[in-house]
Amino acid sequence: MSWECKYLNETFCEKRKQECDPGAKGCVLQGKFAFPLKEKSKAEKKSK
């Protein structure tokens, strides 16, 4: 899958003023796409 973001500068998000995290709060992709691997990763971290 491929996408473009006008706020992305290399791996830094100019809108959120931090590293790019697709779908995170404040991201232009928030609520528009699902990131299943990202959700799985969060669940694994919580169980540790």
N, C-alpha and C positions, 0 to 999 in steps of 0.2 A: 504494500500500500504506500502511496506517495501523497504528500500534501505540501502546500506552501503557506507561509505565514508572513505577513508584512512586518511583524514585530520581531522575527527571528534574525539574530545576528550571530552567525556561526552556531553556537549552542546556547547562547544567552538570549533571554526574552526581554526585549526593551519595554514591553507593556507591564510585565510583572516585576521587572528589575531583579531577576534572578535566573538561574539555569532553567532551560526549557523543560517543562513537565507537562506534556500534552494532556489536556482534559482537566488539569488542576483548576482550583477556584481562581477566577479572573482570566482564565485562558479563553481565547476566542473559540476553541473547540469544545469547551465545557458544555455537556448536555447534548451535543450534536453527534458525538461518536462514542462508542464503547471501547474501552481498552482492557480486554479480559486478562491479559498477562499481567498488567499493572495491578488489577484487583487481586489476582492470585498471589502476587508478591506481597501485598499488604497483609493478606490473611496469614501467610507463612510467617511474617515478622511478628504478628500479634501472638501466634501460638508459641513462640520461643520464650 
